[in-house]
Amino acid sequence: MSNDPSTITQAKWADLLRGTNALLTIALTGGVALHAINIYIVTTILPSVVNDIGGLEYYAWNTTIFVATSIVGSALSSKILNNLGPKFAYLIALLLFSLGSIWCAASPSMLSLLVGRAFQGLGGGILFALSYALIRVVFPENLWSRAMGIVSGMWGIATLCGPAIGGIFAQGGHWRWAFWSLLPVAILLALIVINQLPRKNNHAQQANKLPLLAIILLVASVLTISIGSLSSDLLSNTIGLLVGIGILVTIALIDGKNGKRLLPTGSYSLKSALGIIYLTMSLLVGGMTTEIYVPYFLQTIHHFSPLSAGYLTAIMAAGWTIGALFSANKTGSIVLKILRAGPVIIFMSLVVLAILTPNLQLVHSIALFIIYLIAMMGVGLGIGICWPHLVLRVFNAAPKGEENLASSSVITVQLYATALSAALVGVVVNNTGLINPRGVEGAQQASVWLFSLFAICPFLGIFLIRKVK
């Protein structure tokens, strides 16, 4: 393996698609694809699931549980990789994900389905993290950047495949088969892994201490808020929210004790660059998480089919991809302008969605529908143009000796912000009409409140991001 820059520049994209490298590429991209496509499949089929087995009050929990256990899985991945080696670590992740998929497919109730989602999230989180970590293990250095690009590109593929798979099965009245359809892919990946991935990790292992207590508390803070959201009593919601925030404060106080860190030094303080960047990221993710209920609103209020509602929701994710591709290569003073424009775009888009989503004339007016589509894409576009530059600033702001921790912490912060936002989304919609009066009227009320309240996140981000240099 060479560190010569000239060797690195000689690498070609085709090198990842030849011989053994082709199978390894399929294995690593397949792990991210399973995790990502599953997210969009479930987002698309959830309205059909609720119509069949009930559990509307637990709607947001499908995302909360999945992402919360993904946090655990991603945090445990390095330990599993070091202890079991690449082959068995990957197989364990596939097994957990497959068991979760089978459980979901056979679930007779929403509570049972959530157990399956927990297993899916745990396995998916490990797959997500391993797919990136194993790039350094299985490929020569001159292919690392290209392998990273292909693996990251699987999220774009997911926005195309996930809604299609979920929509086709949901429209046919067979939502359970959407979960079964993931198993052949998992089996194919397992066969490739068994034959291609090494049993042992020949690279130097890092003896990192796992911040197990901080991870447990991180998940507990999200679940506490989610449990509070199940009640229609505002007092219960408030108690759940305050307890969840209290647990988060506890994490900030204990993180770094005994040499065990979940996030780099300074992550919990707005006096540090890292604290400002992480909070900005979390606020932007909060605006994006409103996509959870978009399929339900479109199907309930405007009678879209599951397939079309799924693809309309995926426009948000597509906006993120387009925004990232557009801004990733920008440098200099234009970057600050991009960073300041992102939250403004998200804020304006969410305001438009709050106005148009409950409007029954939406599907009867071409002009209104085009504006609606632009707003949907705007939510993703706003975060997409900011994200690459925020991530780069995390790396640059990392304290000396904590660069690797800062790199992995981006995934932790993104997943936690998603899970926390999903829990808060549940609190909002369950108390603004989704459960009572339900139906079209309830969905209309809930949509106005959801997009309006969550527009506060990017609004705050407009001022906070000005502190990011």
ZAMAR-87702 format. One record per residue (C-alpha): residue in one letter; x, y, z. Coordinates in pm, 1 decimal. Last residue first. Layout:
# ZAMAR-87702
- A|X|Y|Z
...
//
This chain:
# ZAMAR-87702
- K|-1668.3|3064.6|1043.5
- V|-1990.0|2942.7|1205.4
- K|-2135.0|3224.9|1414.6
- R|-2368.2|3323.2|1130.6
- I|-2504.9|2968.0|1151.6
- L|-2674.5|3052.5|1480.2
- F|-2889.5|3335.6|1340.9
- I|-3042.7|3148.9|1047.9
- G|-3042.4|2827.4|1253.8
- L|-3303.2|2974.8|1484.9
- F|-3532.8|3010.5|1183.7
- P|-3419.5|2663.8|1067.1
- C|-3567.3|2513.5|1387.0
- I|-3868.5|2748.3|1415.0
- A|-4001.0|2603.4|1087.1
- F|-4067.7|2296.9|1302.4
- L|-4360.1|2475.2|1465.6
- S|-4520.7|2580.8|1137.7
- F|-4460.9|2250.4|957.3
- L|-4615.5|2044.8|1237.0
- W|-4895.2|2283.1|1334.1
- V|-5031.3|2317.4|982.4
- S|-4994.3|1944.9|912.1
- A|-5170.4|1847.1|1236.7
- Q|-5476.8|2056.9|1155.9
- Q|-5508.8|1913.6|806.0
- A|-5450.6|1557.3|929.2
- G|-5723.6|1598.2|1191.5
- E|-5973.7|1729.6|935.9
- V|-5893.1|1452.8|688.1
- G|-5928.8|1170.6|940.9
- R|-5840.0|1203.3|1309.6
- P|-6047.5|1430.0|1545.6
- N|-5849.5|1354.7|1762.6
- I|-5546.9|1133.4|1697.8
- L|-5389.0|1344.6|1422.0
- G|-5546.6|1664.5|1550.3
- T|-5287.0|1883.2|1719.0
- N|-5173.2|1674.3|2015.0
- N|-5058.3|1360.8|1832.4
- V|-4903.9|1576.4|1560.4
- V|-4680.2|1777.1|1793.7
- V|-4562.8|1504.6|2032.6
- G|-4487.9|1269.2|1743.7
- V|-4277.9|1535.8|1572.7
- L|-4091.0|1574.1|1902.2
- A|-3998.5|1204.4|1898.1
- A|-3895.1|1226.4|1533.8
- S|-3681.9|1530.7|1616.2
- L|-3503.1|1338.1|1891.7
- A|-3438.9|1042.7|1660.7
- T|-3314.3|1262.0|1375.9
- A|-3096.8|1473.5|1605.3
- Y|-2953.9|1154.8|1755.8
- L|-2877.3|1006.6|1413.1
- Q|-2708.3|1324.1|1288.4
- V|-2512.9|1374.1|1612.4
- T|-2386.8|1013.8|1613.1
- I|-2300.5|1021.6|1240.8
- V|-2100.5|1343.2|1289.1
- S|-1938.6|1190.9|1599.2
- S|-1744.9|940.8|1386.9
- S|-1524.1|1212.9|1238.5
- A|-1491.3|1402.1|1566.6
- L|-1374.0|1083.7|1738.5
- N|-1111.7|1033.0|1468.0
- E|-986.3|1392.9|1511.0
- E|-971.7|1373.6|1890.6
- G|-591.4|1394.5|1933.8
- K|-586.2|1769.6|1882.7
- P|-927.1|1921.5|1942.7
- A|-1169.6|1899.0|1648.4
- A|-1253.6|2234.4|1488.6
- N|-1116.2|2144.5|1144.5
- F|-1300.4|1811.7|1131.6
- V|-1625.8|1971.4|1247.4
- R|-1573.8|2248.8|993.1
- L|-1557.8|1990.7|716.2
- V|-1887.9|1843.3|835.2
- L|-2048.7|2188.8|829.5
- H|-1916.3|2243.9|476.6
- P|-2055.8|1915.4|346.3
- W|-2393.7|1976.8|521.7
- C|-2478.8|2330.1|413.2
- I|-2587.6|2277.9|51.3
- G|-2778.0|1963.0|148.4
- I|-2964.0|2122.3|440.8
- G|-3126.6|2383.9|221.1
- L|-3178.1|2144.8|-69.7
- G|-3367.4|1897.2|148.0
- V|-3624.0|2153.6|263.7
- G|-3624.2|2320.0|-78.6
- M|-3722.0|1996.7|-254.3
- M|-4053.6|1991.6|-72.6
- A|-4096.2|2367.7|-126.1
- I|-4038.7|2328.9|-500.7
- L|-4292.2|2044.7|-509.6
- Y|-4550.9|2261.2|-330.1
- I|-4488.9|2553.0|-566.4
- I|-4549.4|2315.1|-858.3
- F|-4869.9|2190.9|-691.7
- L|-4998.1|2544.3|-637.6
- A|-4940.1|2636.9|-1003.0
- I|-5095.5|2315.2|-1134.6
- S|-5409.7|2372.0|-927.9
- H|-5648.6|2084.0|-860.6
- V|-5408.6|1878.8|-648.2
- L|-5353.6|2163.4|-401.0
- Q|-5715.2|2278.1|-386.9
- L|-5774.6|2086.9|-62.6
- N|-5521.8|2311.6|114.1
- P|-5389.9|2127.0|422.3
- T|-5039.7|2083.2|266.4
- L|-5030.2|2430.9|108.7
- I|-4987.9|2671.9|401.5
- A|-4766.4|2462.8|630.7
- L|-4568.4|2346.7|325.8
- V|-4502.0|2710.2|227.8
- V|-4377.0|2786.3|580.7
- L|-4156.8|2477.0|565.0
- S|-4000.0|2595.1|238.7
- M|-3930.4|2946.1|370.5
- F|-3750.8|2805.3|675.5
- I|-3550.9|2550.3|473.8
- I|-3433.9|2813.1|223.7
- V|-3338.0|3054.9|502.8
- P|-3149.2|2778.3|685.1
- G|-2935.8|2711.8|372.8
- A|-2864.8|3072.3|265.8
- R|-2624.4|3146.9|550.0
- L|-2412.1|2840.4|478.5
- I|-2409.9|2914.4|105.1
- K|-2297.3|3273.8|164.7
- L|-2021.8|3149.4|395.7
- V|-1910.1|2904.4|126.2
- I|-1900.4|3174.2|-144.1
- S|-1614.0|3340.8|47.3
- G|-1367.0|3067.6|-41.5
- T|-1448.9|2719.8|-162.4
- K|-1725.6|2535.0|-347.5
- N|-1665.7|2171.9|-439.9
- A|-1935.0|2029.6|-210.8
- S|-2196.7|2293.3|-302.3
- F|-2384.0|2145.9|-598.1
- L|-2338.3|1780.6|-505.3
- A|-2461.6|1849.9|-152.4
- G|-2764.5|2044.8|-275.0
- I|-2861.1|1776.0|-524.8
- T|-2835.3|1503.1|-259.1
- W|-3037.3|1703.0|-2.0
- G|-3299.6|1787.2|-265.9
- A|-3330.4|1417.5|-348.5
- A|-3403.5|1355.6|18.4
- M|-3688.0|1607.8|10.2
- I|-3812.4|1472.1|-323.1
- A|-3838.7|1133.1|-152.6
- T|-4167.4|1249.1|0.7
- L|-4317.0|1297.1|-346.1
- Y|-4194.1|950.5|-437.9
- G|-4363.9|790.9|-140.1
- A|-4689.4|978.6|-199.3
- S|-4689.2|857.3|-561.9
- L|-4641.9|494.6|-457.2
- P|-4880.8|503.5|-161.0
- S|-5155.9|648.4|-385.3
- F|-5250.0|1012.0|-329.3
- H|-5584.5|1078.1|-163.1
- H|-5525.1|1451.6|-98.2
- I|-5584.6|1474.3|277.3
- T|-5520.4|1115.5|388.0
- Q|-5268.4|999.0|127.6
- L|-5073.1|1324.4|111.7
- F|-5079.9|1378.2|489.4
- Y|-4971.0|1020.6|561.8
- P|-4690.6|1034.1|304.1
- V|-4568.7|1368.4|450.4
- Y|-4566.0|1242.2|809.3
- I|-4199.6|1138.3|836.1
- E|-4085.6|1424.6|610.1
- T|-4099.0|1656.1|913.7
- T|-3751.9|1521.3|993.8
- M|-3591.7|1772.1|755.5
- G|-3660.5|2072.8|977.8
- G|-3507.8|1896.0|1276.8
- V|-3202.8|1798.4|1070.2
- L|-3134.9|2170.3|1021.7
- L|-3162.0|2233.1|1396.4
- S|-2931.1|1941.2|1475.8
- M|-2665.5|2058.5|1231.3
- T|-2671.3|2407.7|1384.8
- L|-2642.1|2256.7|1733.1
- Y|-2341.5|2052.4|1620.3
- I|-2173.1|2352.9|1457.0
- I|-2220.2|2579.7|1759.3
- G|-2091.3|2316.4|2002.6
- L|-1793.1|2242.9|1780.4
- A|-1694.1|2609.9|1755.0
- S|-1685.1|2643.4|2133.4
- K|-1871.9|2891.8|2353.1
- L|-2196.1|2715.5|2262.2
- S|-2080.5|2431.4|2483.8
- Y|-2177.2|2063.7|2457.6
- S|-1930.8|1962.6|2187.7
- G|-1633.9|2126.5|2361.0
- T|-1427.8|1809.2|2389.6
- P|-1523.8|1554.2|2125.6
- L|-1843.4|1346.0|2149.1
- L|-1909.9|1007.0|2312.5
- R|-1598.8|1019.6|2529.2
- K|-1464.4|762.2|2774.6
- G|-1139.5|864.4|2945.2
- N|-1273.5|799.2|3292.5
- K|-1519.2|1086.9|3253.0
- G|-1534.5|1233.4|2903.2
- D|-1913.5|1256.9|2891.5
- I|-2054.3|1273.9|3245.6
- L|-2184.8|1631.8|3248.9
- A|-2299.7|1645.6|2885.3
- I|-2478.3|1313.0|2928.9
- T|-2657.4|1449.7|3236.2
- V|-2776.9|1747.0|3032.2
- L|-2923.5|1501.8|2778.7
- I|-3099.1|1316.8|3061.3
- G|-3251.7|1644.1|3180.7
- I|-3368.9|1720.4|2825.4
- G|-3551.0|1386.8|2817.4
- V|-3699.0|1450.4|3161.4
- L|-3822.0|1792.5|3048.1
- L|-3977.5|1652.1|2728.7
- G|-4150.8|1364.9|2907.5
- I|-4285.7|1602.4|3172.4
- T|-4411.4|1840.9|2903.7
- N|-4589.1|1566.2|2711.8
- S|-4747.6|1437.2|3031.5
- L|-4867.0|1788.7|3116.0
- L|-5003.8|1837.5|2762.8
- D|-5233.1|1536.4|2804.2
- S|-5293.3|1365.2|2469.9
- S|-5055.9|1093.9|2586.5
- L|-4831.7|898.9|2350.8
- S|-4589.8|1193.0|2323.3
- G|-4457.4|1134.2|2676.0
- I|-4332.2|792.0|2568.5
- S|-4150.5|954.0|2277.5
- I|-3983.0|1211.3|2503.3
- T|-3859.8|933.2|2731.9
- L|-3749.1|725.6|2432.4
- V|-3523.2|1004.3|2305.8
- S|-3356.8|1065.1|2642.9
- A|-3317.8|690.4|2699.1
- V|-3128.7|648.2|2370.5
- L|-2871.3|908.1|2472.5
- L|-2863.7|768.2|2827.0
- I|-2766.5|424.9|2695.5
- I|-2497.5|577.0|2471.3
- A|-2356.9|784.0|2760.5
- L|-2344.6|475.7|2984.4
- L|-2165.4|271.8|2716.1
- P|-1890.7|524.4|2646.4
- L|-1679.2|253.2|2475.4
- K|-1311.0|285.6|2555.5
- N|-1107.6|296.4|2237.1
- A|-824.0|47.9|2202.9
- Q|-765.1|119.1|1836.4
- Q|-680.2|-185.3|1628.9
- A|-392.2|-171.2|1384.3
- H|-496.6|-305.0|1047.3
- N|-495.5|-679.7|979.0
- N|-863.6|-712.5|1068.5
- K|-933.8|-1083.3|1077.8
- R|-1177.5|-1312.6|898.3
- P|-1125.8|-1138.8|565.1
- L|-1427.8|-1044.2|349.9
- Q|-1471.2|-1224.2|17.6
- N|-1640.8|-1564.3|42.8
- I|-1854.4|-1522.3|352.9
- V|-1922.7|-1157.0|268.2
- I|-2043.4|-1241.2|-82.8
- L|-2278.9|-1510.1|49.6
- A|-2406.4|-1275.3|323.5
- L|-2471.3|-1000.1|68.1
- L|-2686.0|-1235.5|-137.5
- I|-2876.8|-1342.4|175.4
- A|-2938.7|-979.7|275.3
- V|-3066.4|-898.1|-73.8
- P|-3297.3|-1200.3|-67.4
- L|-3424.6|-1083.5|276.3
- L|-3525.2|-726.2|184.2
- S|-3833.9|-838.2|-10.8
- W|-3982.1|-989.7|306.3
- F|-4015.5|-639.8|453.2
- A|-4203.9|-502.5|150.5
- W|-4398.9|-828.2|149.8
- R|-4572.4|-716.5|468.4
- W|-4722.3|-419.6|281.7
- H|-4935.9|-651.0|66.7
- G|-5244.7|-443.8|-18.5
- G|-5138.0|-409.8|-380.8
- Q|-5085.6|-37.9|-336.9
- A|-4866.8|-104.2|-33.9
- F|-4649.1|-356.9|-221.9
- I|-4584.6|-124.6|-515.8
- G|-4539.9|181.3|-293.6
- G|-4283.0|20.5|-62.9
- I|-4065.0|-102.5|-348.0
- A|-4097.3|219.1|-548.7
- P|-4057.3|446.2|-244.8
- G|-3733.2|268.4|-147.9
- C|-3577.9|232.7|-493.5
- L|-3539.3|593.1|-608.1
- T|-3457.9|765.0|-277.2
- A|-3238.5|466.3|-189.7
- I|-3022.9|516.3|-498.1
- G|-2937.2|864.9|-373.1
- W|-2850.4|723.2|-32.8
- M|-2629.1|467.3|-207.4
- G|-2407.9|751.3|-328.8
- S|-2225.9|755.0|5.1
- V|-2090.3|405.2|-65.9
- I|-1984.7|507.9|-417.1
- G|-1809.8|823.5|-293.8
- M|-1632.6|645.7|-9.1
- A|-1508.3|383.2|-255.4
- R|-1373.1|662.7|-474.8
- S|-1192.3|825.3|-183.6
- W|-1047.0|495.9|-60.9
- L|-927.5|359.6|-394.6
- N|-564.6|478.3|-379.2
- E|-543.3|350.7|-22.2
- P|-587.6|-12.4|-120.9
- F|-933.4|-158.7|-47.9
- V|-1049.0|-417.2|208.9
- V|-961.7|-261.7|544.8
- R|-982.9|111.8|481.1
- I|-1320.9|68.8|311.8
- L|-1422.0|-150.8|605.7
- A|-1498.5|148.6|829.9
- Y|-1747.8|302.5|584.3
- S|-1961.8|-6.3|530.3
- L|-1908.2|-98.5|894.4
- A|-2086.9|216.8|1017.4
- F|-2403.6|165.9|813.5
- L|-2404.3|-210.7|866.9
- I|-2381.9|-163.5|1246.4
- G|-2662.9|91.9|1237.4
- G|-2871.7|-135.5|1015.8
- G|-2837.6|-426.7|1256.8
- L|-2950.3|-217.8|1552.5
- G|-3214.9|-36.1|1348.6
- Q|-3362.4|-357.1|1211.1
- F|-3371.0|-509.3|1559.8
- A|-3555.1|-203.2|1694.7
- R|-3789.0|-203.6|1393.5
- G|-3883.7|-561.1|1477.1
- V|-3977.9|-456.8|1828.4
- L|-4175.3|-165.2|1679.7
- L|-4377.1|-408.7|1467.5
- S|-4493.7|-586.0|1782.4
- L|-4622.1|-257.2|1920.6
- M|-4793.1|-188.2|1587.3
- S|-4982.5|-515.8|1593.9
- P|-4989.8|-857.1|1423.9
- S|-4619.9|-846.1|1325.6
- A|-4507.1|-1112.5|1076.2
- A|-4333.4|-881.7|829.3
- C|-4184.4|-673.3|1110.7
- W|-4037.6|-982.3|1279.8
- I|-3891.8|-1103.5|949.3
- S|-3732.5|-763.1|890.4
- G|-3590.2|-753.8|1242.9
- L|-3441.5|-1100.1|1203.9
- S|-3285.7|-986.0|875.7
- F|-3128.4|-675.6|1032.3
- L|-2986.4|-876.1|1322.8
- L|-2847.6|-1142.0|1087.8
- L|-2697.6|-884.2|850.7
- A|-2519.1|-713.2|1141.5
- I|-2387.0|-1046.3|1271.6
- L|-2264.1|-1129.4|920.9
- Y|-2077.3|-797.3|895.6
- A|-1901.9|-849.8|1229.1
- F|-1828.5|-1210.8|1132.3
- K|-1644.5|-1116.2|813.7
- P|-1469.5|-798.0|931.4
- G|-1316.9|-934.2|1255.0
- L|-1502.2|-1049.9|1565.8
- N|-1347.0|-841.9|1845.3
- N|-1217.0|-539.6|1653.5
- L|-1519.5|-518.1|1424.6
- I|-1761.7|-562.6|1713.8
- K|-1591.8|-283.4|1909.2
- S|-1590.1|-56.0|1603.8
- S|-1956.9|-128.2|1535.3
- L|-2087.6|-64.2|1888.0
- A|-2147.1|308.6|1832.4
- S|-2310.7|245.5|1493.4
- G|-2541.5|-15.2|1645.8
- V|-2639.0|199.1|1944.1
- I|-2717.4|497.3|1720.8
- S|-2910.8|264.9|1488.8
- T|-3112.9|162.3|1795.4
- A|-3231.0|521.3|1831.4
- V|-3284.6|558.3|1455.2
- F|-3519.2|259.4|1431.5
- I|-3702.7|337.6|1754.7
- T|-3763.4|702.5|1662.7
- T|-3854.8|629.9|1298.9
- N|-4120.6|372.0|1375.2
- W|-4209.0|572.2|1687.3
- A|-4348.1|847.7|1465.1
- Y|-4658.5|639.0|1388.3
- Y|-4715.0|516.9|1745.4
- E|-5039.8|713.9|1788.7
- L|-5159.4|567.9|1458.3
- G|-5134.6|217.0|1602.7
- G|-5376.6|30.8|1377.6
- I|-5308.7|-309.8|1215.6
- D|-5431.9|-258.5|858.7
- N|-5487.7|115.9|817.3
- V|-5174.2|182.9|1022.1
- V|-4967.5|-43.1|794.5
- S|-5107.6|126.4|484.7
- P|-5007.7|469.5|620.5
- L|-4665.8|323.4|708.6
- I|-4588.8|186.6|360.0
- T|-4395.2|483.7|217.4
- T|-4190.4|576.6|525.4
- V|-4117.0|206.2|573.4
- I|-3975.7|166.6|223.0
- Y|-3783.7|493.8|255.0
- I|-3597.3|382.8|568.6
- N|-3544.9|29.6|432.2
- I|-3375.9|176.5|126.5
- A|-3119.9|346.7|352.0
- H|-3017.4|54.4|574.5
- L|-3022.0|-202.6|293.9
- A|-2834.4|36.2|62.0
- V|-2570.5|110.9|326.3
- G|-2490.9|-258.7|360.4
- G|-2516.4|-319.0|-14.0
- T|-2257.6|-51.5|-84.9
- L|-2008.3|-246.4|124.7
- A|-2085.4|-591.6|-16.5
- I|-2126.5|-475.5|-377.6
- T|-1790.1|-297.0|-360.2
- L|-1627.7|-611.1|-221.3
- L|-1771.8|-812.9|-508.9
- A|-1641.7|-563.2|-765.9
- N|-1302.3|-547.6|-593.0
- T|-1265.7|-922.7|-638.7
- G|-1266.9|-889.6|-1015.2
- R|-1310.5|-538.5|-1152.7
- L|-1570.6|-281.7|-1052.2
- L|-1371.4|-76.9|-802.8
- D|-1087.7|-36.9|-1053.6
- A|-1338.5|111.1|-1300.0
- W|-1351.8|428.8|-1091.7
- K|-983.4|479.3|-1168.7
- A|-677.4|510.1|-947.1
- Q|-374.8|687.1|-1093.9
- T|-423.5|989.1|-865.7
- I|-345.1|778.5|-560.5
- T|-21.3|650.1|-705.7
- S|99.3|1002.8|-771.8
- P|15.3|1093.8|-415.4
- D|260.3|829.4|-287.0
- N|116.2|677.8|26.6
- S|152.2|328.0|-107.0
- M|0.0|0.0|0.0
//
